[in-house]
């Protein structure tokens, strides 16, 4: 009996997997064996039911195939053929077995549906876990960036306060609360006094002349400070004359040859945008004079569609460009940081290209021209 059950299980499994006609002949042989062993239809049905449950519970492949129970039914019908021919009561057993097959078929479908629901829930849970993990990583990264930006802003504020105090100290030390108009009046009085003292001693005449030179130098210093703080020509005549005047003075003071190329439409920019371009050029040229060891520098301003571009190029020694060293918390280049802050404040873009031992270029992009540009214009200070 045990051997028959084992052979029946093996034959039913093969037929369930492959569904070949040769397996039905094997089933008939098993039925004939059952007849010889005196096994009845009901006992054979129990053997079949036990084998089918074993297959359905252990085979993932068969569980997902709807034809499994149908193949099992054909296998049993073939197996019980010898018993039907021998025992007429087998017809009733076959009907009962059909009901059993129908019940097993329904259970198989229910089990498959339940399994699909479980798989869907597992996938949904995995997606939720992945989304939560991604959200946690994003929040962590944003928190780190936020803290870094806060620290950078705090450092920049401290540096800005320090620079402001140093600038105020320098102006106070240079001016000594002297007003340019007062110095000019004194100079006029000394000139009048000099004209009346021609007949007097030579030493007295030289002292007056030296005093005039000193006062003239002081007046020039006041004018330089006023120009650095806010050049009147920028408001009165516009960006191009202001840059031209500054470049001429820069060339006289440093000996570095300069050139300026700009388009006439730049004068149509709003006041804050013109101011930013002027300040960036001023600070960039100041860096060239201090660090670049350059012999020539050029400022170019041009327009493409709705964007204004400014390039400040020098042929100096260059430096290593690194975001952390230039603009990070450890940066000592407050000038570059200030330039970037000014440009980004009006929605522009700022970048620097440089290599140690080679040339340096500062790029500025400002979007949204206030009006369309006019014909190109070129203004170049004389080179020395």
LUMZA-740286 format. One line per 10 residues: for each residue x, y, z of C-alpha. Coordinates in nm, 4 decimals. Each point is the difference from the previous one (the first is absolute). Last residue first. Layout:
X:Y:Z; ...
END
This chain:
5.1361:10.2568:-2.0461; -0.3349:-0.0778:-0.1502; -0.2572:0.2675:-0.0788; -0.3391:-0.0701:0.1466; -0.2262:-0.2025:-0.2269; -0.3617:0.0781:-0.0712; -0.1826:-0.2086:-0.2561; -0.3648:0.0244:-0.0977; -0.2373:-0.2598:-0.1416; -0.3332:0.1218:-0.1465
-0.2992:0.0177:0.2387; -0.1118:-0.2498:0.2544; -0.3600:-0.0868:0.0727; -0.1427:0.1368:0.3223; 0.0052:-0.1040:0.3653; 0.2246:-0.2949:-0.0779; -0.1100:-0.3150:0.1705; 0.2856:-0.2183:0.1184; 0.3392:0.0930:0.1399; 0.2980:-0.2259:-0.0661
0.3419:0.0700:0.1540; 0.3271:-0.1746:-0.0879; 0.3415:0.0604:0.1615; 0.2979:-0.1138:-0.2074; 0.3474:-0.0930:0.1222; 0.3175:-0.0776:-0.1962; 0.2639:-0.2622:0.0789; 0.2548:-0.0863:0.2703; -0.2607:-0.1591:0.2248; -0.3179:-0.0561:-0.2006
-0.3004:0.2317:-0.0229; -0.3677:0.0084:-0.0923; -0.2355:0.1889:0.2309; -0.3786:-0.0108:0.0184; -0.2986:0.2262:0.0645; -0.3645:-0.0323:-0.1028; -0.2731:0.2615:0.0267; -0.3233:0.0252:0.1988; 0.0540:0.3541:0.1339; 0.1399:-0.1207:0.3366
0.1902:-0.2734:-0.1839; 0.2298:0.2612:-0.1515; 0.0656:0.1840:0.3267; 0.0558:-0.3215:0.1949; 0.2437:-0.1292:-0.2616; 0.2008:0.3204:0.0121; 0.0076:-0.0047:0.3808; 0.1270:-0.3579:0.0033; 0.2675:0.0866:-0.2525; 0.1132:0.2973:0.2095
-0.0184:-0.1964:0.3267; 0.2666:-0.2378:-0.1228; 0.0978:-0.1522:0.3357; -0.2078:-0.3102:-0.0587; -0.0336:-0.2507:0.2841; -0.3806:0.0166:0.0081; -0.0244:-0.0630:-0.3718; 0.0018:0.2510:-0.2854; 0.3464:-0.0163:-0.1540; 0.1598:-0.2887:0.1911
-0.3148:-0.2128:-0.0077; -0.0898:0.0739:-0.3607; 0.3552:-0.0567:-0.1212; 0.1906:0.2084:-0.2535; 0.3763:-0.0218:0.0486; 0.1716:0.3286:-0.0857; 0.0993:0.2167:-0.2946; 0.3433:0.1477:-0.0816; -0.1211:0.2969:-0.2001; -0.1277:0.0450:-0.3543
-0.3268:0.1628:0.1075; -0.3627:-0.0402:-0.1083; -0.3179:0.1616:0.1283; -0.3025:-0.1306:-0.1900; -0.3494:0.1531:0.0193; -0.3055:-0.1594:-0.1588; -0.3468:0.1536:-0.0320; -0.2833:-0.2440:-0.0732; -0.3305:0.0529:-0.1818; 0.1233:-0.0910:-0.3506
0.3786:0.0064:0.0190; 0.1574:0.3171:0.1421; 0.3569:0.1178:0.0434; 0.2315:0.1392:0.2676; 0.3749:-0.0542:-0.0280; 0.2619:0.1141:0.2529; 0.3666:-0.0477:-0.0818; 0.3158:-0.0482:0.2054; 0.3664:0.0302:-0.0846; 0.3337:-0.0262:0.1797
-0.1106:-0.2412:0.2722; 0.1596:-0.0703:0.3382; -0.3360:-0.1582:0.0969; -0.0156:0.0688:0.3751; -0.0561:0.3613:0.1018; -0.0578:0.1785:-0.3329; -0.2056:-0.2860:-0.1411; -0.2052:-0.0177:0.3218; -0.0813:0.3717:-0.0323; -0.0940:-0.0627:-0.3613
-0.2523:-0.2629:0.1135; -0.1353:0.2293:0.2726; -0.0613:0.2898:-0.2385; -0.1436:-0.2217:-0.2741; -0.2387:-0.1587:0.2510; -0.0947:0.3420:0.1378; -0.0733:0.1425:-0.3459; -0.2078:-0.3005:-0.1086; -0.1988:0.0135:0.3257; -0.0637:0.3747:-0.0356
-0.1250:-0.0412:-0.3553; -0.2400:-0.2690:0.1221; -0.1265:0.2191:0.2867; -0.0538:0.2991:-0.2305; -0.2080:-0.1872:-0.2563; 0.1609:-0.0767:-0.3332; -0.0470:0.2443:-0.2854; 0.3634:0.1137:0.0132; 0.1028:-0.3516:-0.0971; -0.1658:0.0598:-0.3366
0.3160:0.1676:-0.1288; 0.1944:-0.3247:-0.0172; 0.3258:-0.0373:0.1920; 0.3749:-0.0420:-0.0543; 0.2461:0.1289:0.2595; 0.3783:-0.0235:-0.0053; 0.2725:0.0081:0.2632; 0.3802:0.0087:0.0155; 0.1327:-0.0502:0.3541; 0.2143:0.2922:0.1185
-0.1633:-0.0226:0.3431; -0.1132:0.3547:0.0861; -0.0253:0.1398:-0.3531; -0.1698:-0.3133:-0.1351; -0.2513:-0.0031:0.2851; -0.0753:0.3699:-0.0549; -0.0747:-0.0692:-0.3671; -0.1966:-0.3097:0.0908; -0.2153:0.1953:0.2460; -0.0790:0.2698:-0.2530
-0.0932:-0.2549:-0.2651; -0.2097:-0.1952:0.2491; -0.1948:0.3121:0.0989; -0.0364:0.1123:-0.3624; -0.1395:-0.3448:-0.0912; -0.2290:-0.0342:0.3034; -0.2019:0.3206:-0.0238; 0.0472:0.3797:-0.0282; -0.1420:0.1477:0.3217; -0.0459:-0.3041:0.2231
0.3244:-0.1760:-0.0908; 0.1784:0.3366:-0.0357; -0.0655:0.0737:0.3677; 0.2234:-0.2897:0.1023; -0.1265:-0.1636:0.3203; 0.2359:-0.1074:0.2791; 0.3030:-0.0405:-0.2238; -0.0572:0.3320:-0.1756; -0.0571:0.1820:0.3274; 0.3178:-0.1491:0.1411
0.1926:0.1037:-0.3076; -0.1428:0.3526:0.0156; 0.1027:0.0313:0.3644; 0.3500:-0.1178:-0.0886; 0.0168:0.2527:-0.2825; -0.0942:0.2752:0.2471; 0.2737:-0.1180:0.2354; 0.2559:0.0085:-0.2812; -0.1032:0.3550:-0.0865; 0.0350:0.0930:0.3676
0.3517:-0.1412:0.0120; 0.0976:0.1691:-0.3232; -0.1303:0.3351:0.1270; 0.1930:-0.0384:0.3218; 0.3163:-0.0710:-0.1969; -0.0545:0.3210:-0.2009; -0.0585:0.2045:0.3183; 0.3172:-0.1380:0.1510; 0.1922:0.0786:-0.3146; -0.1103:0.3666:0.0069
0.1023:0.0368:0.3639; 0.3372:-0.1422:-0.0821; 0.0441:0.2488:-0.2852; -0.0491:0.3030:0.2225; -0.2535:0.2637:-0.0891; -0.0568:0.1871:-0.3269; -0.2330:-0.2677:-0.1377; -0.2178:0.0143:0.3100; -0.3181:0.1390:-0.1520; -0.0382:-0.2799:-0.2572
0.0698:-0.2587:0.2679; -0.2795:0.1314:0.2212; -0.2462:-0.0355:-0.2857; 0.1160:-0.3583:-0.0625; -0.0179:-0.0699:0.3725; -0.3585:0.1261:0.0094; -0.0935:-0.2195:-0.2971; 0.1549:-0.3057:0.1632; -0.1855:0.0714:0.3213; -0.3271:0.0093:-0.1917
0.0792:-0.3317:-0.1707; 0.0801:-0.1609:0.3323; -0.3281:0.1219:0.1438; -0.1905:-0.1429:-0.2963; 0.1712:-0.3371:0.0418; -0.1050:-0.0314:0.3593; 0.2620:-0.1060:0.2519; -0.1183:-0.2409:0.2734; 0.3480:-0.1500:0.0262; -0.0322:-0.1190:-0.3617
0.2494:-0.2828:-0.0136; -0.0447:-0.1442:0.3509; -0.3772:0.0213:-0.0147; -0.0093:-0.1607:-0.3451; 0.2248:-0.2833:0.1164; -0.1954:-0.0581:0.3193; -0.3274:-0.0055:-0.1929; 0.1436:-0.2535:-0.2428; 0.1288:-0.2159:0.2833; -0.3401:0.0120:0.1696
-0.1785:-0.0929:-0.3213; 0.2453:-0.2825:-0.0635; -0.0601:-0.1433:0.3473; -0.3767:0.0257:-0.0325; 0.0155:-0.1742:-0.3371; 0.2219:-0.2723:0.1383; -0.2411:-0.0686:0.2848; -0.2954:-0.0035:-0.2402; 0.1848:-0.2352:-0.2345; 0.0716:-0.2385:0.2848
-0.3652:-0.0016:0.1089; -0.1145:-0.0495:-0.3588; 0.2435:-0.2902:-0.0444; -0.1179:-0.1558:0.3269; -0.3618:0.0326:-0.1051; 0.0815:-0.1412:-0.3424; 0.1770:-0.2990:0.1551; -0.2911:-0.0590:0.2383; -0.2469:0.0100:-0.2885; 0.2150:-0.2317:-0.2093
0.0136:-0.2552:0.2842; -0.3753:0.0266:0.0560; -0.0683:-0.0385:-0.3710; 0.2161:-0.3126:-0.0081; -0.1817:-0.1494:0.2999; -0.3397:0.0850:-0.1453; 0.0955:-0.1646:-0.3280; 0.1305:-0.3113:0.1780; -0.3197:-0.0270:0.2071; -0.2164:0.0466:-0.3085
0.1921:-0.2683:-0.1862; -0.0474:-0.2432:0.2908; -0.3706:0.0830:0.0201; -0.0421:-0.0477:-0.3747; 0.1844:-0.3327:0.0166; -0.2156:-0.1158:0.2941; -0.3189:0.1028:-0.1803; 0.1098:-0.1815:-0.3144; 0.0804:-0.3125:0.2031; -0.3412:0.0169:0.1708
-0.1749:0.0352:-0.3333; 0.1928:-0.2974:-0.1380; -0.0933:-0.2094:0.3060; -0.3640:0.1037:-0.0333; -0.0022:-0.0977:-0.3672; 0.1636:-0.3360:0.0774; -0.2570:-0.0681:0.2738; -0.2843:0.0840:-0.2358; 0.1444:-0.2305:-0.2654; 0.0278:-0.2789:0.2584
-0.3593:0.0421:0.0982; -0.1050:-0.0254:-0.3636; 0.2093:-0.3163:-0.0449; -0.1525:-0.1523:0.3149; -0.3502:0.0815:-0.1164; 0.0705:-0.1547:-0.3405; 0.1419:-0.3146:0.1594; -0.2944:-0.0195:0.2384; -0.2370:0.0181:-0.2944; 0.1849:-0.2781:-0.1822
0.0085:-0.2109:0.3165; -0.3776:0.0319:0.0343; -0.0506:-0.0853:-0.3643; 0.2324:-0.3001:0.0343; -0.1910:-0.1234:0.3067; -0.3263:0.0365:-0.1874; 0.1499:-0.2001:-0.2855; 0.1116:-0.2603:0.2568; -0.3563:-0.0505:0.1121; -0.1043:-0.0531:-0.3585
0.2862:-0.2480:-0.0479; -0.1029:-0.1909:0.3127; -0.3501:-0.0358:-0.1383; 0.1382:-0.1302:-0.3255; 0.2290:-0.2407:0.1921; -0.3007:-0.2014:0.1089; 0.0260:-0.2027:-0.3243; 0.3220:-0.1700:0.1251; 0.2186:-0.1831:-0.2575; -0.0380:0.2298:-0.3012
-0.0143:0.2946:0.2305; 0.3182:-0.1188:0.1739; 0.1947:-0.0273:-0.3279; -0.1103:0.3580:-0.0932; 0.0882:0.1401:0.3433; 0.3522:0.1021:-0.0985; -0.1089:0.1729:-0.3221; -0.2656:0.1974:0.1869; 0.2587:0.0826:0.2665; 0.2458:0.1395:-0.2546
-0.2718:0.1992:-0.1734; -0.1005:0.1554:0.3338; 0.3625:0.0800:0.0846; 0.0377:0.1762:-0.3340; -0.3053:0.2107:0.0790; 0.1284:0.0690:0.3510; 0.3274:0.1358:-0.1360; -0.1517:0.1996:-0.2865; -0.0240:0.3190:0.2081; 0.3782:0.0225:0.0276
0.1393:0.2155:0.2872; -0.0049:-0.2796:0.2545; 0.1694:-0.2321:-0.2454; 0.3100:0.2190:-0.0119; 0.0201:0.0570:0.3749; -0.0086:-0.3730:0.0652; -0.0234:-0.1227:0.3607; -0.3603:0.0582:0.1074; -0.1561:-0.0779:-0.3365; 0.2056:-0.3181:-0.0481
-0.0740:-0.1383:0.3461; -0.3693:0.0844:-0.0338; -0.0118:-0.1833:-0.3349; 0.1697:-0.3098:0.1438; -0.2418:-0.0188:0.2921; -0.2990:0.0408:-0.2320; 0.1267:-0.2704:-0.2364; 0.0637:-0.2497:0.2825; -0.3452:0.0775:0.1413; -0.1512:-0.0545:-0.3458
0.1834:-0.3335:-0.0266; -0.1545:-0.1025:0.3314; -0.3425:0.1052:-0.1266; 0.0485:-0.1903:-0.3253; 0.1023:-0.3219:0.1700; 0.3453:-0.1473:0.0573; 0.0062:-0.3775:-0.0429; 0.3717:-0.0044:-0.0743; -0.0599:-0.1235:-0.3547; -0.2560:0.2743:-0.0509
0.2410:0.2617:0.1356; 0.2682:-0.1208:-0.2420; -0.2477:0.0438:-0.2848; -0.0666:0.3541:0.1177; 0.3759:0.0690:0.0099; 0.0257:-0.1289:-0.3572; -0.2847:0.2293:-0.1007; 0.1846:0.2953:0.1594; 0.3179:-0.0862:-0.1904; -0.2079:0.0065:-0.3180
-0.1166:0.3464:0.1052; 0.3651:0.1043:0.0393; 0.0654:-0.0871:-0.3617; -0.2614:0.2536:-0.0995; 0.2172:0.2866:0.1223; -0.1126:0.2640:0.2497; 0.3555:0.1218:0.0811; -0.0001:0.1262:0.3607; -0.3286:-0.1511:0.1202; 0.0715:-0.3214:-0.1902
0.3389:-0.0331:0.1632; -0.1441:0.0678:0.3452; -0.2826:-0.2501:-0.0489; 0.2469:-0.2745:-0.0959; 0.2226:0.0599:0.3023; -0.2941:0.0192:0.2413; -0.1474:-0.3213:-0.1442; 0.3313:-0.1804:0.0322; 0.0233:0.1015:0.3674; -0.3615:-0.0925:0.0732
0.0445:-0.3388:-0.1691; 0.3185:-0.0646:0.1994; -0.1831:0.0823:0.3214; -0.2841:-0.2383:-0.0869
END
